[in-house]
Amino acid sequence: MLLSRNGSCFSPSAWPLGCLAALFSLHAHAANVSVTDVEGTPLENAVVEVYFEKATPSEVQTKNIIQRDATFNPHVTTVPTGSYVAFPNEDTTRHHVFSFSPAKTFDLELFLSETPPPVHFEQAGVVVLGCNIHDQMQAFIVVSDAPYAALTNSTGTLELPELPEGRHRMRIWHSRVDDSQNVWWEGEISDTDNITVALELNALPPQPPKLSPLQQRFRDATHNH
Protein backbone atom coordinates (compact mmCIF):
# COMPACT_ATOMS: atom_id res chain seq x y z
CA MET A 1 0.00 0.00 0.00
CA LEU A 2 1.33 3.48 -0.91
CA LEU A 3 0.91 6.29 1.56
CA SER A 4 2.35 9.79 1.40
CA ARG A 5 3.01 12.71 3.71
CA ASN A 6 4.26 16.04 2.36
CA GLY A 7 5.34 14.31 -0.86
CA SER A 8 7.15 11.44 0.88
CA CYS A 9 6.16 7.79 0.65
CA PHE A 10 5.71 5.36 3.50
CA SER A 11 4.97 1.67 3.94
CA PRO A 12 1.86 0.69 5.93
CA SER A 13 2.05 -0.78 9.40
CA ALA A 14 -0.54 -2.97 11.07
CA TRP A 15 -1.57 -1.80 14.52
CA PRO A 16 -4.29 -2.80 16.97
CA LEU A 17 -6.52 0.33 16.51
CA GLY A 18 -8.14 3.00 18.45
CA CYS A 19 -9.51 6.62 18.76
CA LEU A 20 -11.01 9.96 20.39
CA ALA A 21 -10.57 12.74 23.03
CA ALA A 22 -7.98 15.38 23.99
CA LEU A 23 -6.36 17.48 26.70
CA PHE A 24 -3.31 19.61 25.97
CA SER A 25 -0.51 21.60 27.61
CA LEU A 26 -0.11 25.37 27.77
CA HIS A 27 1.75 27.25 25.00
CA ALA A 28 0.05 25.12 22.35
CA HIS A 29 -0.37 25.55 18.61
CA ALA A 30 -2.66 24.38 15.81
CA ALA A 31 -1.93 21.85 13.08
CA ASN A 32 -4.03 20.61 10.16
CA VAL A 33 -4.36 17.21 8.49
CA SER A 34 -5.99 16.45 5.14
CA VAL A 35 -6.66 12.81 4.22
CA THR A 36 -7.33 11.74 0.62
CA ASP A 37 -7.10 8.67 -1.56
CA VAL A 38 -4.22 8.39 -4.06
CA GLU A 39 -6.32 10.25 -6.65
CA GLY A 40 -6.85 13.21 -4.33
CA THR A 41 -10.48 12.51 -3.35
CA PRO A 42 -11.12 13.66 0.25
CA LEU A 43 -11.77 10.87 2.75
CA GLU A 44 -14.42 11.51 5.38
CA ASN A 45 -14.40 9.56 8.67
CA ALA A 46 -10.67 8.88 8.70
CA VAL A 47 -9.52 8.46 12.29
CA VAL A 48 -6.49 10.55 13.26
CA GLU A 49 -4.62 9.71 16.47
CA VAL A 50 -1.79 11.83 17.91
CA TYR A 51 0.46 10.65 20.74
CA PHE A 52 2.53 12.96 22.92
CA GLU A 53 4.24 12.76 26.30
CA LYS A 54 2.81 13.93 29.62
CA ALA A 55 -0.71 13.91 28.23
CA THR A 56 -3.62 13.80 30.64
CA PRO A 57 -5.68 10.60 30.16
CA SER A 58 -8.85 11.09 28.15
CA GLU A 59 -12.14 11.17 30.03
CA VAL A 60 -14.51 8.24 29.67
CA GLN A 61 -17.46 8.99 27.37
CA THR A 62 -20.92 7.57 26.69
CA LYS A 63 -22.17 7.67 23.10
CA ASN A 64 -25.08 6.36 21.03
CA ILE A 65 -24.98 4.53 17.72
CA ILE A 66 -28.53 4.68 16.36
CA GLN A 67 -30.09 2.09 14.08
CA ARG A 68 -32.24 3.88 11.53
CA ASP A 69 -33.37 2.73 8.05
CA ALA A 70 -31.39 -0.50 8.56
CA THR A 71 -28.20 1.54 8.93
CA PHE A 72 -25.88 2.29 11.85
CA ASN A 73 -25.59 6.03 12.45
CA PRO A 74 -22.88 7.24 12.66
CA HIS A 75 -20.90 4.89 10.44
CA VAL A 76 -17.66 5.52 12.38
CA THR A 77 -17.45 6.42 16.07
CA THR A 78 -14.39 7.17 18.17
CA VAL A 79 -14.23 6.81 21.96
CA PRO A 80 -11.44 6.72 24.56
CA THR A 81 -10.69 3.40 26.24
CA GLY A 82 -13.09 2.69 29.08
CA SER A 83 -16.03 4.39 27.36
CA TYR A 84 -19.58 3.11 26.84
CA VAL A 85 -21.73 2.92 23.70
CA ALA A 86 -25.50 2.31 23.57
CA PHE A 87 -27.42 1.12 20.50
CA PRO A 88 -30.94 2.65 20.32
CA ASN A 89 -33.20 1.19 17.64
CA GLU A 90 -35.39 3.71 15.78
CA ASP A 91 -36.56 1.23 13.15
CA THR A 92 -39.85 -0.66 13.17
CA THR A 93 -37.99 -3.95 12.83
CA ARG A 94 -35.79 -5.75 15.33
CA HIS A 95 -32.01 -5.69 15.17
CA HIS A 96 -29.37 -8.04 16.58
CA VAL A 97 -26.12 -6.10 17.04
CA PHE A 98 -22.87 -8.02 17.48
CA SER A 99 -19.09 -7.87 17.09
CA PHE A 100 -16.45 -10.59 16.88
CA SER A 101 -13.53 -8.12 16.91
CA PRO A 102 -10.56 -8.88 19.20
CA ALA A 103 -10.88 -5.45 20.82
CA LYS A 104 -14.46 -6.24 21.89
CA THR A 105 -16.71 -9.25 21.38
CA PHE A 106 -20.37 -8.81 22.31
CA ASP A 107 -23.85 -9.87 21.28
CA LEU A 108 -27.08 -7.88 21.77
CA GLU A 109 -29.89 -10.26 20.89
CA LEU A 110 -33.08 -9.18 19.12
CA PHE A 111 -34.42 -5.90 20.42
CA LEU A 112 -36.81 -3.20 19.22
CA SER A 113 -37.82 -0.20 21.33
CA GLU A 114 -36.12 -1.21 24.59
CA THR A 115 -32.45 -0.25 24.28
CA PRO A 116 -30.05 -2.77 25.86
CA PRO A 117 -27.57 -1.51 28.49
CA PRO A 118 -24.54 0.32 27.04
CA VAL A 119 -21.56 -1.81 26.04
CA HIS A 120 -18.26 -1.15 27.84
CA PHE A 121 -15.18 -0.80 25.60
CA GLU A 122 -12.11 -1.36 27.78
CA GLN A 123 -9.51 -2.24 25.13
CA ALA A 124 -8.04 -0.06 22.37
CA GLY A 125 -8.69 -1.27 18.83
CA VAL A 126 -11.14 -1.24 15.94
CA VAL A 127 -14.50 -2.86 16.65
CA VAL A 128 -16.48 -3.92 13.58
CA LEU A 129 -20.26 -3.90 14.13
CA GLY A 130 -22.80 -6.05 12.32
CA CYS A 131 -26.45 -7.09 12.53
CA ASN A 132 -27.45 -10.76 12.43
CA ILE A 133 -30.76 -9.82 10.79
CA HIS A 134 -29.50 -7.37 8.16
CA ASP A 135 -26.22 -8.51 6.62
CA GLN A 136 -25.56 -5.19 4.88
CA MET A 137 -25.43 -3.27 8.17
CA GLN A 138 -21.87 -2.41 9.18
CA ALA A 139 -20.22 0.26 11.30
CA PHE A 140 -17.01 0.82 13.21
CA ILE A 141 -16.02 1.91 16.71
CA VAL A 142 -12.40 2.99 17.07
CA VAL A 143 -11.47 2.71 20.73
CA SER A 144 -8.38 4.84 21.31
CA ASP A 145 -5.70 5.03 23.98
CA ALA A 146 -4.22 8.15 22.32
CA PRO A 147 -4.41 11.51 24.13
CA TYR A 148 -5.97 12.96 20.96
CA ALA A 149 -8.15 11.18 18.41
CA ALA A 150 -10.83 12.52 16.07
CA LEU A 151 -12.49 12.10 12.66
CA THR A 152 -11.93 13.99 9.42
CA ASN A 153 -14.95 15.91 8.14
CA SER A 154 -16.74 15.71 4.77
CA THR A 155 -13.83 17.56 3.12
CA GLY A 156 -11.32 15.07 4.50
CA THR A 157 -9.77 17.64 6.83
CA LEU A 158 -9.18 17.92 10.56
CA GLU A 159 -7.82 20.81 12.58
CA LEU A 160 -5.78 19.61 15.54
CA PRO A 161 -5.90 22.51 18.01
CA GLU A 162 -3.47 23.04 20.86
CA LEU A 163 -0.89 20.34 20.19
CA PRO A 164 2.17 20.65 22.44
CA GLU A 165 5.30 22.01 20.80
CA GLY A 166 7.54 19.55 18.97
CA ARG A 167 7.05 16.47 16.80
CA HIS A 168 4.54 13.77 17.71
CA ARG A 169 3.67 10.29 16.55
CA MET A 170 0.53 10.25 14.38
CA ARG A 171 -1.58 7.34 13.12
CA ILE A 172 -4.41 7.40 10.56
CA TRP A 173 -7.05 4.72 9.93
CA HIS A 174 -9.83 4.46 7.36
CA SER A 175 -12.33 1.63 6.92
CA ARG A 176 -11.42 1.18 3.25
CA VAL A 177 -7.64 0.93 3.58
CA ASP A 178 -7.80 -2.83 4.11
CA ASP A 179 -10.49 -5.48 4.60
CA SER A 180 -8.75 -6.64 7.80
CA GLN A 181 -9.54 -3.25 9.44
CA ASN A 182 -6.14 -3.53 11.19
CA VAL A 183 -3.92 -1.40 8.93
CA TRP A 184 -2.87 2.08 10.00
CA TRP A 185 -0.74 4.74 8.32
CA GLU A 186 1.94 5.99 10.67
CA GLY A 187 4.07 9.13 10.57
CA GLU A 188 4.76 12.31 12.52
CA ILE A 189 3.25 15.74 12.91
CA SER A 190 4.45 18.93 14.60
CA ASP A 191 2.36 21.52 16.40
CA THR A 192 2.35 23.81 13.31
CA ASP A 193 2.27 21.33 10.39
CA ASN A 194 -0.22 21.35 7.52
CA ILE A 195 -0.06 17.77 6.25
CA THR A 196 -1.76 15.87 3.45
CA VAL A 197 -1.78 12.07 3.67
CA ALA A 198 -2.80 9.99 0.64
CA LEU A 199 -4.10 6.48 1.40
CA GLU A 200 -4.39 3.63 -1.07
CA LEU A 201 -7.85 2.09 -0.67
CA ASN A 202 -8.01 -1.68 -1.01
CA ALA A 203 -11.52 -2.35 0.33
CA LEU A 204 -14.82 -1.72 -1.45
CA PRO A 205 -17.15 1.02 -0.18
CA PRO A 206 -20.15 -0.10 1.91
CA GLN A 207 -23.32 -0.89 -0.01
CA PRO A 208 -26.48 1.10 0.80
CA PRO A 209 -29.18 -0.87 2.62
CA LYS A 210 -32.08 -2.34 0.66
CA LEU A 211 -35.36 -1.44 2.31
CA SER A 212 -38.43 -3.61 2.05
CA PRO A 213 -41.55 -2.01 0.49
CA LEU A 214 -43.04 -1.63 3.99
CA GLN A 215 -39.87 0.00 5.32
CA GLN A 216 -39.77 2.35 2.32
CA ARG A 217 -43.40 3.44 2.85
CA PHE A 218 -42.71 4.05 6.54
CA ARG A 219 -39.58 6.05 5.71
CA ASP A 220 -41.43 8.15 3.11
CA ALA A 221 -44.27 8.83 5.54
CA THR A 222 -41.96 9.93 8.36
CA HIS A 223 -39.83 12.12 6.08
CA ASN A 224 -42.92 13.91 4.76
CA HIS A 225 -43.93 15.11 8.21
BELSULNOR-V546179 format. One record per residue. RES is the residue in one small letter. PHI is phi in degrees with one decimal (NA if undefined). Layout:
RES/PHI + RES/PHI
This chain:
m/NA + l/-104.2 + l/-133.6 + s/-133.8 + r/-140.3 + n/52.5 + g/85.9 + s/-97.2 + c/-110.8 + f/-136.0 + s/-94.7 + p/-73.5 + s/-127.9 + a/-94.0 + w/-133.2 + p/-72.5 + l/-111.9 + g/173.2 + c/171.0 + l/126.6 + a/142.3 + a/-172.2 + l/-141.7 + f/-129.9 + s/-84.3 + l/-71.6 + h/56.1 + a/-103.5 + h/-134.5 + a/-110.3 + a/-131.8 + n/-132.4 + v/-125.8 + s/-117.5 + v/-119.8 + t/-133.4 + d/-85.9 + v/-68.3 + e/-93.2 + g/92.2 + t/-75.5 + p/-60.3 + l/-112.6 + e/-78.8 + n/63.3 + a/-81.5 + v/-91.2 + v/-114.2 + e/-113.0 + v/-128.0 + y/-110.5 + f/-149.7 + e/-74.5 + k/58.0 + a/-82.2 + t/-73.8 + p/-55.9 + s/-70.3 + e/-76.5 + v/-64.1 + q/-122.0 + t/-126.0 + k/-130.0 + n/-113.3 + i/-117.4 + i/-87.9 + q/-100.7 + r/-143.8 + d/55.7 + a/55.1 + t/-140.6 + f/-79.9 + n/-135.4 + p/-79.7 + h/-73.1 + v/-129.4 + t/-128.8 + t/-116.9 + v/-143.1 + p/-71.0 + t/-57.5 + g/91.1 + s/-82.0 + y/-124.0 + v/-132.8 + a/-104.6 + f/-129.4 + p/-64.3 + n/-109.2 + e/-102.4 + d/-85.3 + t/-94.2 + t/-120.4 + r/-75.4 + h/-126.4 + h/-134.7 + v/-83.9 + f/-151.6 + s/-151.3 + f/-109.1 + s/-68.3 + p/-57.0 + a/-68.6 + k/-166.5 + t/-108.9 + f/-155.2 + d/-149.6 + l/-106.5 + e/-65.0 + l/-40.6 + f/-147.7 + l/-122.5 + s/-85.9 + e/-87.8 + t/-73.3 + p/-63.5 + p/-58.4 + p/-59.0 + v/-92.5 + h/-92.4 + f/-112.3 + e/-91.9 + q/-115.4 + a/-68.0 + g/151.1 + v/-93.5 + v/-109.8 + v/-93.6 + l/-97.6 + g/-143.9 + c/-128.0 + n/-68.7 + i/-95.1 + h/-123.2 + d/-61.5 + q/-77.3 + m/-74.9 + q/-150.3 + a/-155.2 + f/-137.2 + i/-115.7 + v/-101.6 + v/-92.3 + s/-117.3 + d/-101.9 + a/-79.1 + p/-67.5 + y/-138.2 + a/-153.3 + a/-160.3 + l/-106.1 + t/-70.4 + n/-87.8 + s/-65.0 + t/-95.8 + g/76.1 + t/-115.4 + l/-150.8 + e/-91.7 + l/-103.7 + p/-77.3 + e/60.7 + l/-71.8 + p/-61.8 + e/-63.4 + g/107.0 + r/-100.8 + h/-135.0 + r/-66.6 + m/-132.3 + r/-125.6 + i/-133.1 + w/-129.4 + h/-142.1 + s/-63.1 + r/-102.7 + v/-66.4 + d/-157.6 + d/-64.8 + s/-71.7 + q/62.9 + n/-118.3 + v/-107.6 + w/-121.4 + w/-80.4 + e/-134.4 + g/-161.6 + e/-134.4 + i/-145.9 + s/-102.5 + d/-70.3 + t/-125.0 + d/-71.7 + n/-120.5 + i/-116.9 + t/-115.4 + v/-117.3 + a/-104.1 + l/-107.9 + e/-83.5 + l/-95.7 + n/-113.5 + a/-114.9 + l/-71.4 + p/-68.2 + p/-64.7 + q/-86.9 + p/-66.2 + p/-67.7 + k/-100.7 + l/-85.5 + s/-71.3 + p/-54.9 + l/-66.4 + q/-63.2 + q/-66.6 + r/-64.0 + f/-63.9 + r/-63.1 + d/-62.0 + a/-66.1 + t/-71.5 + h/-76.4 + n/-89.6 + h/-116.5
